[in-house]
Amino acid sequence: MGRKKVQLAWIVNDKARKASFFKRLRNLIRKMEELCILCGVEAFVIIYPHQSVDKNLYVWPNPPYARELLLKFVKMPEHDRNRKMMNQDTYLFEKIGKANQHLKRQQKSNKEFEKILLLNRIFKGNSLTNFQASELFDALSLVGDRREELEKMVSFSMRINIPLRMLICLKKKKKKKMITTIYIYSQVPPF
């Protein structure tokens, strides 16, 4: 069973805030050590804690090494320095962009699913007068899309001389891999 997600907000309780600070400080330093050892990178950490937590300055691995790396960074040309730099704003901007892309994909998927449900309601015998014009237009566009797909499948089967009952369709699956799926139909595939 996983831990519950921690709410990112100021911890009001002083004792809990100090405990959280020192625990996270240890974890951050441990992760930095692992990163330096496993990937062979040079890194340092400087932490200025809030006055209510601690009045000490924390430098890892040691102040002279941190000073040396900071000077090395400052001496780099500005173009190289800023090339892969990320601050809170750029990080949030990138996360928001990815979230918006995911939202658009999900909205498109939901719209497609709504059209399919609408067609099912129509095929079950509901009167067309029970639907709005925009719903009927959506259903008509879905039928047109499926008709085009079916025409492509038929022309493909005729081109490679495979009976319509055994169509080979390439579908995009998760992780952008093309997986060949063989559908064997006893008759023309449904919409």
Secondary structure as a PSIPRED ss2 file (coil, helix, strand):
# PSIPRED VFORMAT (PSIPRED V4.0)

   1 M C   1.000  0.000  0.000
   2 G C   1.000  0.000  0.000
   3 R C   1.000  0.000  0.000
   4 K C   1.000  0.000  0.000
   5 K C   1.000  0.000  0.000
   6 V C   1.000  0.000  0.000
   7 Q C   1.000  0.000  0.000
   8 L C   1.000  0.000  0.000
   9 A C   1.000  0.000  0.000
  10 W C   1.000  0.000  0.000
  11 I C   1.000  0.000  0.000
  12 V C   1.000  0.000  0.000
  13 N C   1.000  0.000  0.000
  14 D H   0.000  1.000  0.000
  15 K H   0.000  1.000  0.000
  16 A H   0.000  1.000  0.000
  17 R H   0.000  1.000  0.000
  18 K H   0.000  1.000  0.000
  19 A H   0.000  1.000  0.000
  20 S H   0.000  1.000  0.000
  21 F H   0.000  1.000  0.000
  22 F H   0.000  1.000  0.000
  23 K H   0.000  1.000  0.000
  24 R H   0.000  1.000  0.000
  25 L H   0.000  1.000  0.000
  26 R H   0.000  1.000  0.000
  27 N H   0.000  1.000  0.000
  28 L H   0.000  1.000  0.000
  29 I H   0.000  1.000  0.000
  30 R H   0.000  1.000  0.000
  31 K H   0.000  1.000  0.000
  32 M H   0.000  1.000  0.000
  33 E H   0.000  1.000  0.000
  34 E H   0.000  1.000  0.000
  35 L H   0.000  1.000  0.000
  36 C H   0.000  1.000  0.000
  37 I H   0.000  1.000  0.000
  38 L H   0.000  1.000  0.000
  39 C H   0.000  1.000  0.000
  40 G C   1.000  0.000  0.000
  41 V C   1.000  0.000  0.000
  42 E C   1.000  0.000  0.000
  43 A C   1.000  0.000  0.000
  44 F C   1.000  0.000  0.000
  45 V E   0.000  0.000  1.000
  46 I E   0.000  0.000  1.000
  47 I E   0.000  0.000  1.000
  48 Y C   1.000  0.000  0.000
  49 P C   1.000  0.000  0.000
  50 H C   1.000  0.000  0.000
  51 Q C   1.000  0.000  0.000
  52 S C   1.000  0.000  0.000
  53 V C   1.000  0.000  0.000
  54 D C   1.000  0.000  0.000
  55 K C   1.000  0.000  0.000
  56 N C   1.000  0.000  0.000
  57 L C   1.000  0.000  0.000
  58 Y E   0.000  0.000  1.000
  59 V E   0.000  0.000  1.000
  60 W E   0.000  0.000  1.000
  61 P C   1.000  0.000  0.000
  62 N C   1.000  0.000  0.000
  63 P H   0.000  1.000  0.000
  64 P H   0.000  1.000  0.000
  65 Y H   0.000  1.000  0.000
  66 A H   0.000  1.000  0.000
  67 R H   0.000  1.000  0.000
  68 E H   0.000  1.000  0.000
  69 L H   0.000  1.000  0.000
  70 L H   0.000  1.000  0.000
  71 L H   0.000  1.000  0.000
  72 K H   0.000  1.000  0.000
  73 F H   0.000  1.000  0.000
  74 V H   0.000  1.000  0.000
  75 K H   0.000  1.000  0.000
  76 M C   1.000  0.000  0.000
  77 P C   1.000  0.000  0.000
  78 E H   0.000  1.000  0.000
  79 H H   0.000  1.000  0.000
  80 D H   0.000  1.000  0.000
  81 R H   0.000  1.000  0.000
  82 N H   0.000  1.000  0.000
  83 R C   1.000  0.000  0.000
  84 K C   1.000  0.000  0.000
  85 M C   1.000  0.000  0.000
  86 M C   1.000  0.000  0.000
  87 N C   1.000  0.000  0.000
  88 Q H   0.000  1.000  0.000
  89 D H   0.000  1.000  0.000
  90 T H   0.000  1.000  0.000
  91 Y H   0.000  1.000  0.000
  92 L H   0.000  1.000  0.000
  93 F H   0.000  1.000  0.000
  94 E H   0.000  1.000  0.000
  95 K H   0.000  1.000  0.000
  96 I H   0.000  1.000  0.000
  97 G H   0.000  1.000  0.000
  98 K H   0.000  1.000  0.000
  99 A H   0.000  1.000  0.000
 100 N H   0.000  1.000  0.000
 101 Q H   0.000  1.000  0.000
 102 H H   0.000  1.000  0.000
 103 L H   0.000  1.000  0.000
 104 K H   0.000  1.000  0.000
 105 R H   0.000  1.000  0.000
 106 Q H   0.000  1.000  0.000
 107 Q H   0.000  1.000  0.000
 108 K H   0.000  1.000  0.000
 109 S H   0.000  1.000  0.000
 110 N H   0.000  1.000  0.000
 111 K H   0.000  1.000  0.000
 112 E H   0.000  1.000  0.000
 113 F H   0.000  1.000  0.000
 114 E H   0.000  1.000  0.000
 115 K H   0.000  1.000  0.000
 116 I H   0.000  1.000  0.000
 117 L H   0.000  1.000  0.000
 118 L H   0.000  1.000  0.000
 119 L H   0.000  1.000  0.000
 120 N H   0.000  1.000  0.000
 121 R H   0.000  1.000  0.000
 122 I H   0.000  1.000  0.000
 123 F H   0.000  1.000  0.000
 124 K C   1.000  0.000  0.000
 125 G C   1.000  0.000  0.000
 126 N C   1.000  0.000  0.000
 127 S C   1.000  0.000  0.000
 128 L H   0.000  1.000  0.000
 129 T H   0.000  1.000  0.000
 130 N H   0.000  1.000  0.000
 131 F C   1.000  0.000  0.000
 132 Q C   1.000  0.000  0.000
 133 A H   0.000  1.000  0.000
 134 S H   0.000  1.000  0.000
 135 E H   0.000  1.000  0.000
 136 L H   0.000  1.000  0.000
 137 F H   0.000  1.000  0.000
 138 D H   0.000  1.000  0.000
 139 A H   0.000  1.000  0.000
 140 L H   0.000  1.000  0.000
 141 S H   0.000  1.000  0.000
 142 L H   0.000  1.000  0.000
 143 V H   0.000  1.000  0.000
 144 G H   0.000  1.000  0.000
 145 D H   0.000  1.000  0.000
 146 R H   0.000  1.000  0.000
 147 R H   0.000  1.000  0.000
 148 E H   0.000  1.000  0.000
 149 E H   0.000  1.000  0.000
 150 L H   0.000  1.000  0.000
 151 E H   0.000  1.000  0.000
 152 K H   0.000  1.000  0.000
 153 M H   0.000  1.000  0.000
 154 V H   0.000  1.000  0.000
 155 S H   0.000  1.000  0.000
 156 F H   0.000  1.000  0.000
 157 S H   0.000  1.000  0.000
 158 M H   0.000  1.000  0.000
 159 R H   0.000  1.000  0.000
 160 I C   1.000  0.000  0.000
 161 N C   1.000  0.000  0.000
 162 I C   1.000  0.000  0.000
 163 P C   1.000  0.000  0.000
 164 L C   1.000  0.000  0.000
 165 R C   1.000  0.000  0.000
 166 M E   0.000  0.000  1.000
 167 L E   0.000  0.000  1.000
 168 I E   0.000  0.000  1.000
 169 C E   0.000  0.000  1.000
 170 L E   0.000  0.000  1.000
 171 K E   0.000  0.000  1.000
 172 K E   0.000  0.000  1.000
 173 K C   1.000  0.000  0.000
 174 K H   0.000  1.000  0.000
 175 K H   0.000  1.000  0.000
 176 K H   0.000  1.000  0.000
 177 K C   1.000  0.000  0.000
 178 M E   0.000  0.000  1.000
 179 I E   0.000  0.000  1.000
 180 T E   0.000  0.000  1.000
 181 T E   0.000  0.000  1.000
 182 I E   0.000  0.000  1.000
 183 Y E   0.000  0.000  1.000
 184 I E   0.000  0.000  1.000
 185 Y C   1.000  0.000  0.000
 186 S C   1.000  0.000  0.000
 187 Q C   1.000  0.000  0.000
 188 V C   1.000  0.000  0.000
 189 P C   1.000  0.000  0.000
 190 P C   1.000  0.000  0.000
 191 F C   1.000  0.000  0.000
